Amino acid sequence: MHVRPDNPLIVQGDGKVLLEVNHRHYEDVRDFLGRFAELEASPELLHTYRISPLSLWNAASAGMSEAEIVDGLRRWSKFDIPPDVLETIHETIERYGLVKLVPHPDRPRELLRLTFATGYVAKLVSREPQLRELIVEDGRRWFAIRQGHRGIFKQRALQAGWPVEDLGGFVEGGFLDIRLRDRMKGNGQPFRVRPYQWEAARRWYQDGKPSGGHGVVVLACGAGKTIVAMAAMSLVKTKTLILATNQAAVNQWVRELLDKTTLKPHQVGVYSGERKEIRPVTIATYQILTWRRSRDADFAHLHLFEDEDWGLLVYDEVHLLPAPVFGATATLQGRRRLGLTATLVREDGREGDVFALVGPKRYDLPWQLLQQQGFIADTTCTEVRVPFGERQARRYERARENEKFRIASGNPAKLDVLDELLERHRDDNVLIIGTYLDQLRTIAKRYDAPLITGQTPQADRERLFAAFRKGEIKLLVVSKVANFSIDLPDANVAIQVSGSFGSRQEEAQRLGRILRPKDKPAVFYTLVTADTKEQKFAMKRQLFLTEQGYRYHIDDRANGQAAR
């Protein structure tokens, strides 16, 4: 066995990879691992990654080879790579592309042809019970599937361990002459797509080849995913349906499209609870698409997918794609699809469905690289661990297990820390973000600050967000409605007073509220009650920030410690 004690990695036989945080090559190795492995745990000194089939298939689809993975692991590992791990990497990477869908030469409207790397692979796949019922014989030598089974076949094949490379092509959709402006319409300032944004769009499009036109782009909040989508739209030039998280996000999409593309107002429609416009570019919310009168009723608005000759579907915040939209997407595999997200982590574990139905990861740029290049703000992250008062501690100990997280989240001692932080940042633009409305109402009243929740009328939300953008308001208290797609470029301090258990998605989105580059430093605080369930869940949320290269500062008020 070769031993290299100065290296930072240990590769275990179960596929876990341990990385020393304080090693001089930590950042290089972290970025390398992030391309093909998933971060599982991030304690202070040793981070744990896992090599999974899906992470390897995403790496393969993005062009990473087996040799690149193995050579990198051997370069950085303290010990020899276990043979079982090498075999797993080989067999997993090798499987991507063994099964392909291609256009049918004789019946293209009805069928897609299945091609296999070898006859043995064809025999194995055709014997899978959940796949066999979808496969039809295509003459003596070939197999095929029906066009309508394209999505469900890819889902089932992935579950069976056969990731399908979809080269079946797409319908062009209705033509739409959309171009990007040289100057923004709103203020006449020059507008240029950044190099990484063009690179993301081009990797997704792949010059119009059958292998392109579907997949996911992963970029930090504030890095311009909307512009990537507009660049993709200018390459495809087709009628486009955009799905967003909420009405504020819809309004932002409309502003950006009219400001930075040649689209006219009559070409951009909004499909929402109040307006039902179907135009060459239409923006709708996931909420309207999943609305139904009762639990047993049909989804009343899924027909939107078929109401226009769409050539492109854009899924904003694709990691939040609701199950009914997954179902609709399974039947829409003949349309180009672009997913946008800051993190592919899904709390329901359906990352595989994103891979199969929207497409594989096409582009992922580490946040730290964007920060180093000045495209997102240099950010400091601090977790403040707040002790319970004696009375609250007794209440916590007596509570049922399912009540403890809520009690810890609402710890009144957090208000004293807020007093201190707001005094420290009295000249900054501050967002206080939380989950529980009673806690947020108390905070808003204490500081005489505006409060925005899901109950706030849309017109009032827009007015308050506009006042914040203009500097007329320096402090906003916001609920989960501000997690997604809210454009507040001057916000430079975010204080998270409560969160949704261990949601890494939420951590990404809340940090994203302050990542636009600005003159003032960006600071992100999370207040958690020490030695409680809230602290435990906070460690899980930190996984996302660790993946992106951030290190938390720990300010432990309970034990009188301050550490990195």
C-alpha positions, 0 to 999 in steps of 0.5 A: 500500500502506498501512503501519502500522509501529506494528502488531504483525502481518505477514500473509504470502501463504502464510497465515502470520501473524507476531506481535511478542511485545514489542508493547504489544497482544501479549496482545489480538492473541494471543487474537484469533489463537488463535480462528482460527489455529494457533501453529506456532513461538514463538521469543523475539521473533516468534511464527508462526501459520498460518491453516488450513481446520480452524482456520477451520471451528472458528472458524465453528462457534463463531460467528466470522464472516469479517468479524470475522476480516478486520477484526481482521487489518486492524486489527492488520497492519502492511501490507495483507492479501495478496489471496490470503489474503483469498480463502482466508479467504472461500472457506474460511469460506463452505464451512462450512454449504454442506452440511447433514445434516437429519432425513429427513421420510419415512424418519427411521430409515433415512435422513438428507437432504442439503441444499446451499446451491445446485445447483452445490454439490450437483453438486460434492459428488455428483461427489466419488468417495469421497462419491458411493458413500455418496449415494443419490437421494431422489426427483427433487430430493433426495439422502440418506445412510443413517443408518449412514453418517453418521460416515464421510460427514462424515469423507470430506466434511471430507477433500474440503474440505466440512465438513458441518453436522450438524443430523440430531438425536439419539436421546434415550436412556434418561431419567435424572433427574440434577441438580446439588447446592447443597452437596457431599455429601462436606463439606457445603460450598456448590457452585456451577457457575462462570459459564464452566462453565455457558456452556460447557455451554450453548453445547454444548447450544444449548437442545437444537437439532439444531445442539447436543449434539455438540462439544468444550469446551477448558478448562485443566487444573484449570478444571473440565471434569468440572463442565462435563460434569456440567452438560451431563448435567443439561441432557440428563438421559439415560443417559451413557457416560463414557470416561476415560484410566486407572483413577485418572481413572475413580475421580475421575469416580465421586467427583465424580459422587456428590459434586456430583450427585443420582446414587446409588451404584447408578446409577454403574458402572465398566467396567474390567479388574476390574469390568464394571458397566453402569449408567445412568452408566458410566465406562470407560477407553480401554484396556479398550475397545481391549483384544483378545487378539491383534493379529488378534482383535476388540476384545472390549469395544466392545460397551459402546457398544451395551449400554445406551440411551446418550443421551450419550457423554463423551470425557474428554481427547478429544485422546487418543481411540484409533483403534478408538474413532474407528471405533466413534464413526463408527457412533454419530452418533445419540448426543449427544457431548461432548469435553473437552480442554485442547488440541485438538492431536493428535500423530497429526494427527487433529484433523479426525476429532475435528471430524467425529466428536465435533463442532466446537469449541464453547467455548475460554477462554484460560488467562490469562483464567482465571488473571486471574479466580483460577480457576487458579493464577498460574504461573511456567514456567522451562526450565533448560538443563543442560550435559553433563559431558565424558564424557557429551558424548562419549557423546552425540556418538558415539551414533546419531541415534535414541539421542541424545534418550534420552541427553540426557534422562537427563543425570546433571547434572540431579541437581545441579539437582534438589538445588538446586531441592528445597532452594529448595522444601523447604516446597512440595508437589513433583511430579517427573515423567519418562518414563524409569523408570531415571531416576525410580528413581534420583531416588526413591532419591536423595531417599527419595521414593515412586515411582508408575509404571504398575507400581504397584498401583492401591491403592498409587497411591491411598494415596500420592496420598491421603497427598500430598493430606493433606500427609503426603507433600511429594515424589512422583516420578511417571511418565507415569501422572500425566499425566492426570486426577490430582486433587492440588489442593495440588501447587504445584511440578512439575519435569519431568526428561524428556518424550516428544519434542515432545508438546504434549499432555504439556506441557499435562497436566503443567502442569495438575497444579499449576494448582488455585488455592492459597495458594502460588505455582505453579512449573513447571520443565523440565530439558533438556540444552543444545544437544541434541535434547532442547532442540530438542524442548522448544521444540516443547512450549513451543508449547502454553504460548505458545498459552495466554499463558505465557512461559518463563523460560530459565535457561541453565546451559550458557552462564551466561545467564538470560533470559525 
